[in-house]
Amino acid sequence: MSNEFFKHKLNVNRRHFLGKLSVGLGSAALGSLLVPDLFKGGKDQTTDLPLGVTHFAPKAKRVIYLFQNGAPSQLESFDYKPKLREMFGEDLPASIRNGQRLTGMTAGQDRFPLVGSKFEFSQHGRSGAWVSEIFPHIASIVDDICIIRTMHTEAINHDPALTFMQTGAQQGNRPSMGAWMSYGLGSENKNLPAFCVLLSRGKGNGQGVYAKLWTNGFLDSVHQGVQFSSGEDPVLYLNNPEGMDRPSRRRMLDRLAELNAKSYEDFGDPEIQTKIQQYEMAYRMQTAVPELTDLSKEPEHIVRMYGADCLVPGTYAANCLLARKLSEAGVRFVQLYHQGWDQHNDLPDHLSKQCRDIDQPSAALIKDLKQRGLLEDTLVIWGGEFGRTNYCQGSLTLDNYGRDHHPYCFSMWMAGGGIKPGVSYGETDDVGYNVVKDPVHVHDFQATLLHLMGIDHERLTFKHQGRRFRLTDVHGQVVKDILA
């Protein structure tokens, strides 16, 4: 018989054959990667990779990432620089800038006048951490958090910096951190996705967020983040349409699964299996999600802790409370994006309003997790994509100034999940421009996050287009000094 006959009967050609072969090898590679003894034979041999298998004992089981989109100023938050106050209006010395590149927004300035923070700083807690007056609630939890003051990145504009922080690369189509977690660890709750995304917007100048930030990239699409909305339906199209009840949907999904299984048998496309899984997940979520997203039943003392806005869907406070509920229910990675931190002008006014939105709920989340015994194995992260300059952009007065993008040093904090509490890590120079001690690169941060989840960042890889990719690319060192 002709080759064309066999191609038609088997529905296979060179591309399909090689694709199916690579899927098999990729699965075997992942199995041997996370379970070294998987293929050694013997009576305990298994072919199914158990969910939650790690390279070593994890300190954290889940992550809540409070991403402050737009880049909060480290000089108005956690990196106290009294020297800048003394040098108000003086030019940034060329020896400090050292020819480092600037954005197009300030590259044309004739001068780079230094400006210190309008806001007062004071020390808090047993650790004596310096915190700005516009973060009074976070100041109350400094003994539970680790403030990293020496983060740095290569990217100088929002989109590449944001993409780099979330995916380990400045270009798109790479899996996000949550997708890598889903791929490596799966979910703790079969009725909920491993990776959920929540969005909110503050009162300041907002930078956009896009689905590429929670994409699965080249991983199976089952690992993509599920975005929750602030409307009546937190997950769109989850509820049954008019005229369809739950038994009817079950029958429809069973028939659809049979058709998809036949297609998979014919073509071997792994995305068909993913589609079946997603339909089943949506069916199970119909019962789990409505109860989780109903915040009206929260006790009064919890509402007081987070603030009244926690009962308003789509606010930062509501998303912090929802993040706690999702995490408590077994969601592996909850990602919040809060927009409004891009203060190029009128920073004192805009920043103080932005902080009023996020200060109380951020601290409440830590306190809430702690009182429930969840902070110990839940890693909470707070921070943006880069920092702000120590020199002024625009008008130069202590009551009205702006700051440009600054990738060379910025601050973020982490808590719980194996992080050493009550620590301020790293030092920047006297004027807050460069790191002088204990730098932490974005890839170092990512390597540390994976380490806390029990994953060796160099061993969690995925082969794509002939190369083995990982979240940290070919870089990254675990920051051991901040581990408990």
N, C-alpha and C positions, 0 to 999 in steps of 0.2 A: 504494500500500500504506500501511497505517497506521504511525504512529510506533512503536507497540508492537511491530510486526513487526521494524522496524529495530533497536530496542533489544534485542530477543531475539537476532536474528541476529548483531549486532555485539558483544553483551555490553557495551554502552557506554551510559552516561547522562551527565548533566551533570557529576556528581562525578568519574566516571572520566575524562571528557574533560579537565577542568581539572587533575586530578591528573597525568595523563600529560603535559599541556602543561608543568606546573611542573617535572616531572622533567627534561624536555628543556632547559628554560631554565636550570635549576640546573646541569646538566652543562656547558652552554655557558659559564655564568658561572664555574664552577670552572676550566674549561679556559683561559679568557682570563685568569683571576686568576693562575694559576701558570705559564702559558706565554703571555706577552703577544703573541707573534707567531703564535699558533696559527691564527687565522682571517684572516690577511692574504693567503692565497692563495699561488700559486706551486708549483713542483714539490716543495718540501720540506714542504708542508702535510700535517698528520696529524690524525686524529680521535681518536686514543687518547692519553690523558695518560700519559706514562711514569712508572713508579714512581720515587720519589727526586728528582723535579724540585723545585728550591727557588727562592726569589726571588733569592738570592745565594749565594755560596760558603759552605757550612756549616763551622763549626769542629768540631761534634760530629755523629756519625752515629747515635748511640743514647744512651739515658738509663737509668740505674739510680737509682731514687728510694727511699732507705731512710727510709720515713716512720715517725716515732716517735709513735705514736698515744696521746694523752692529755696531751701538752704537757710536755716536759722543762724543768726549771728552768734558765734562763740563768744564774742567780746561783750555781748549783752546778756549772756546766760551763765556759762560755767568756766570761762577762762579770764580770770580777774587780772587786769593790766593797769594798775595805778600810774605807771610811767607814761601811758598814753595821755592821761589827763594833764600831766605836767608839760607834755610836748605839744599841746593843742595848737594847731595851725602851722607847726613846723613841717618842712618837706620830709617825706620819707627818704632816708639816706640811700644813695645809690648802692652802697656797699651791702645793704640789707636786701634790697630788691634783687640785686645781682643779675640784672638783665632778664628776669623771668617774664614770660609773656603775659599780656593783659587782654581783657575782652575788648571788643570794638566799642564798647560803651565808655571806656575811660582811657583807651590808648591815645586818644587825641588831646587829653588834658595837658595843659602847660605845667601844672603843679599837682603834687599828690600830698595835700595837707593832712597830717595825722589828726585823728579825732578820737578821744576816749569816750567811754560809755556815759550817757546821761544818768544812768541808773546806778544806785548804790549797791555795793556788794557787802555781804557779811558772812561770817563762818557759822556753820550749823553742825549739830550732832556731835557725837563723840569723835568722829573722824575730822571735824573742823573743816569740812569742805566749803569752799567759797562758792556762793550762789547769789545771783542777782535778785534784787527785791521784786522783780516781776514774775518770779517763780516761787511764791511763798509755800505752796503745797508740795512741790517737788523738794524744796528745802527741808520739809519735814520728814522725808524718807531717805536722806542722803546716807544714812547708815545701812540702808538696804540695797544701795545701788553702787555700781562702779562707773565713775565718770572718766571717759577716755578723752584726753585733750589734744592728742597728737595724731588724729586721723588725717590721712592725706590721699590724694588721688591725682591722676594725670589729666582728667577732663576739666575743662574750664567753662563749659556751657551746660545748661540744664539737661537737655535731652541725652547727650552722650554720658554725662555724669550720672544721671538717674538710671540709665540703662546699664551702665557699668556696675553700679552699686547692687542692682537687682539681679543681673545675669552674669557678671564677671567679664563682660565685653562691652565696648562702646558701640558696636554695631548690633543690629537687631537679629532676630531668629536664633537666639541662644536660649536655652531653658532658664527660667528664673529659679531663684533659691527654693521657692515653694514647690516647683515642679521637680527639682532634684530630690527634695525631701520625700515627695510622693513616690518617685521612682525607686528610691533606695529603701524606704521604710514602710510605705503604704499608710493606711489610715487605721486608727484604733477603733473606729466605729463604722461598721459596714453600711449604716444608713445615712452616712454623711460623707462628703468629699474629704480627701486628705488636705486640700488646699482651698481656702476661702479668702475672698477679697472684699473689703469694705471701703467705701469712698466718702469723704466729707470735704467741706470747703469752709475756710475761715473768712475773716473780714478783710484780709490783706490782698495784695496782688498775687493772683494764682497762676501757677504754671500748669499746663495740661498733663494729664496722665492718660496712658494708652494701654490697650490690651496686650501690647507686646511686652509690658512689664510683668505680666503674670502668665506669659505664654509657656507652652510646653516645648517650644522650639522644635528640635528634631526628635524629641522623645514622643512616645505614643500620646495621642491627644487626651487620653484619660487622665493625664497628669496636669493638664491646664487648670489654672485657678478658676473657681466658680465665683463670679461676681454677684454679690447681693445688692439689691437696689433698696432705696428708701421708700418706695411706694407701697401700695396695698399688697402686692405680690413681691416679696423679697427676692425670689428667684423666678424670673419670667417664664411663663408657659408651664409652670409646675402643676398648677391646679387643673383639674379636669374641665374641659369645655362644657358648655351647656348641652344637656342631653346625654352625657356619658357619665356613668357611675363607676365606682372602683372595680367591681367584678368585670364590667365590660372592658375597661382598660386592661385588666389582667389578661383577658382572653385575646385582646388585640396585640399585646406585647408578646404573648406566647406564640401567636401565629407569625408575628414579625421576626421573632428570634429564629423560628424554623426556616424562614426564607433567607435570613442573613447567614445562618449556619450552612445552608446549601450553597450560598455564594462563596463563603469562606472555603468550603470543600472544593469548589471549582477553581477559585483563583488564589487562595492562600494569602490574601491581603490582610495583614494584622489589624488594619484600621477597621475592618468589618467586625472583628472581635471587640475592639474598643467601642464601637457603636452599640453593640449588644450590651456591654457593661454600662454604658452611659444611660441607655433606656431603663435598665434595671435600677440604677442608682436614682434616677429621677422618680421612679415609682416608689422606692423606699423613702425618699426625701419627702414625699407628700405627707407622711405622718410625722416625721421628725422635725422638719423645718418650721411649720406653723407654731408649734409649742415653743421652740427655741427662740424664735423672733418676737414672741409676745412678751414685751417688757412690762406690761401693765400689772403683772402679778408679782413684781419684785417688791419685797418688804420696804416699808418706809425708811428704815435706817440705811438701806442700800441706796435708795434714791437720794437721800441727804448726802451720802458719801460722794456720789458721782456728780451731784448737782441736778437741778430740775430739768436741765436740757436732756438728761438721759432718757426721758420719756418722749422726746421729739425725734421720730425716726430720721436718720440721715445726718444727725449732728455728730460731732466728734465724741461727745459724752455717751450718746446712745451706742455708738460703734465700739467704744471701749467696754461698755457693759456687755454688748453682744459678743465681743471677742472673748470675754471671760466665759460666757455661756457656751460658745462654740468649743473653746479649748477644754472646758470641763467635760463636754460631751464627747471628746475624743478627736477633734479636728487637729491634725498634725501641725499645720502651719496657717496662721491667721495673719493676713497682711492688711494693715490700714494705711490709706494714703490721705493725708490731710493737707489741702492746698492753701496757699496764702502767705508764704514766708519770703517772697522775693522783694525785699525792701531796698530798692535803689534810691528812694527819696522818702522824706518825711518818716524816717525809720522809727523815732521814738513814739510817735502816735500810733502808727500801724502795728508795730511790734507789741506794744502793750495791749492792744485790743486782741491780737492773735493769741497772746499768752493767756488772756482771760478765758479763751475758749478751751485751751488744752491743759492748763496747769492742774486744775482740780481733778479732772477725770484721769489724767495720767497717773497721778499719785494715788488716786482711789483704786485704780486697777491693781497696783502693787499691794496696797493694804488689803484689798478684797481677796486676792490670791493667797496672801500670807495667812489671813484668818481662816481660810478654808483648807490650809495645808497643801495648797497647790503650787506655791511659789518655788518650793524646793526642786520640783522637776518641770517647771515651766520657765522658759527663757524669754524675758521681755527685753525688747530693744527699742530705743528712742533716738532718732537723729535724722539728718537730711543727707543730701548728695555732696555738698561741700560747704565751705564757710563763707565769711564776708571779709572784705578788706579792712585793714586798720586805717586806711586813708579815706577821705571823704569823696563821695560822688555827689555832684550838685552843690546846693547851698551849704555854706559852712557856718552854722551856728550850733551851739550845744543843744538847742531845742528842736532843730530841724536840719538833719543831715541824712545822707544815704550811704550805703556801702555796696560796692561791686562784688562780683563772684571772687572767691579765694579758695583755690584747691590745695594750697600748701600746708594748711593746718586747719582743723575744725574739731568740734567736740560732739560726742554722743555719749549716751549712757546705756548700761545693760544691768539686768537684775535677775536673780534667781537662777535655776537651772545649772548650777555648778560655777557661777561667777562669784568671785571674792567680793563680799559686801564692804561698804564703807571705805572705798579706795578711790583716790584721784590719781590716775595713771598718766605719766608722761609730762613733759614740759615744753613749752614754746618760749621764744625769746621775749625780752622785756617789752617789746612793742607788738607781740602777737602776730608776727609775720611768718616765721620759720620754726620748724621743730628743732629743738636742741637736745632732747633726751627721749629715748623710747618711742620711736616712730611706729605707727600702726597703719600699714597700707590697707586699701580696700580688700585685697586678696588675703592679707593676714586676718582681717576681720572675718571673712568668709570661711577660711580654714578653721578658725577658732569656733565659729558657730557649728560647723559640721562635726568638729571634734567633740563638742559638748553633747551632740546628739548620738555619739558613739560611732561616727563615720570618719575614716581616714580619707582626707580630701584628695590624696594622690591615688587612691584605689577605687573611688567611685567614679567610673568613667563610662562613656558611651561611644561606640564607634560609629562615625558618620563621615561619609565621603572619603573613606580611606584613612581617617585620622581618629585617634581616641581623644575625645573632648572631656573636660571636667569643668566644674564651676570656677576653680581657681586658675584655669589655663595651665601655665607651666610655672606658676609662682605660688607664693603664700607660705607663711610660717605660723604655726599655732602660737598665740601670745600666752605663754604659760604663766607669766607673772600675775595675770588677772584671774586665774583659775583657783577655785576654792580648794 
